[in-house]
Amino acid sequence: MDKETIIFLFFLVTFFSFQPPATSQMLASRSGILGEWQLLHGSIGVSAMHMQLLRNNKVVIFDRTDFGRSNISLPRGRCRYDRHDLVLHKDCSAHSALYDIRSNTFRPLMVQTDTWCSSGAVLPDGMLVQTGGYNDGDHVIRTLAPCTGENCDWVELPRMLTQRRWYSTDHILPDGRVIVIGGRRQHNYEFYPKTSNDPSFWLQFLSDTRDGNHENNLYPFVFLLPDGNLFIFANTRAIVLDYKKNKVVRELPSIPGDEPRNYPSTGSAVLLPLDENAPMRTEIMVCGGAPRRSFGLRTYGIYLNALSSCGRISVSDNPGIWKMETMPMPRVMSDMVILPNGDILIINGAAVGTAGWDNARYPVTKPVIYRPYREENNRFSVMEASPRPRLYHSTAILMTDGRVLVGGSNPHKFYNFTNVEFPTDLSLEAFSPPFLALEYEPLKPKILSIDNILIYKKQFSVTFTVPRFLRMGIVSLRLIAPSFTTHSFSMNQRMVVLKRVAVLTLSANTYRLTAFGPSTKEIAPPGYYLLFVVHFGIPSSGVWVKIQDLSV
């Protein structure tokens, strides 16, 4: 047991020794050590296939448009007219919604063309750019700007994509552009915004990693590396791409086991936190998935066990070597969410089968928390189960207060609520990780003031309060880029632990932490981030900050 754990256990014993006898409220809170679930809405009218948190603390949620009517109407008698729609040429229901975290309310939004299995990223000014989809939406770019009124809505930009983008991956770049990579039968990438006559660029790697008609390389896992190149993982293989020169600069070893991790085998992946307080180490973790034969065998009613392995690879090492670990249970179609304290939440999914219509069984309703920097064989912890299964087309994203918003699950071609084992789910839940349990309130920081604009390499300060401050060395300042999440992959998600200078005591329980803004745009591209003060593993609520480059 390490020194910090001993100090913390001593604190808990001391703290609870001086409390009155446990009430039912206290007993309920202690169950929060395994996390807690809260049903926010039984139905928001649409199934949350895609989700993105914006800087105004509202979450954009949308499904596809080609299955018929949803369960929520468009406002003020509006209707969508689309002669290309596969089901309804006139549709007066909404297929997108805007959820307000503060008020726990939602309202419908209108998308015109089909957003099925699309991708997205947020520009430095905070605007959501969503790319592609299906049918008449596969070449469309849609934007949604954060706003406080009731009139903002989707803006559609037709024929803005060079190639059809369905099951592609987006990533924000240091120069503020978005790179759009892959998609069904698209072995190339392109950029948005474009300069005049920007082409798409061939990427042989995407062709080489395709498993015939089963593919297993859709929604490739893409991460911006601190050196400015891109890590791309598809099927079982990974490369480092210099996208500026359209050149593969490094081929990494295949993940052991030779079983695919991308759609439709659908594992998940995350870039582990980047820490500026030590020599930069860049690690990617890939978890779960399904055996290569799973998608084909589902035609015969055969459901293979999902994969239970995770692989970690350090791109900082040459050659990179995968280090394998085993989750407490097998999992396909799970989401991986970076929590404010640097832990990784693995949530949603199934124990057998694969992605696709009615292709999975045995929902895994218990989330798992992975603590990357504990000793091996002591990193996974199983959390409290949700009462709701979340299978194909489910999502999970981090909210400002540290809770995780969970929604979606529709393993059917249409909305189906009766006479099926896993009905379409239109609900929203919140999962509260253990650090939100009442026991940890004395350790929880609260941010009082902060510089809302952070400049690269420039010093800034945060003033915070905490009821029981333990010691200076266990305080950190962390940035999280909120993700665009769909199909078990959180695009653009990253955490940066900022370089700390000092923590000063201002008065009883009030402190000032000074730190430096991110070192480079490659470590943290310009834009809006959530900033958290973390004290002994317990985070504050997040505060929005904007990282800005003065040289532009």
Disulfide bonds with the S-S distance in Angstrom:
Cys79-Cys92 1.84
Cys147-Cys152 1.68
Cys287-Cys310 2.06
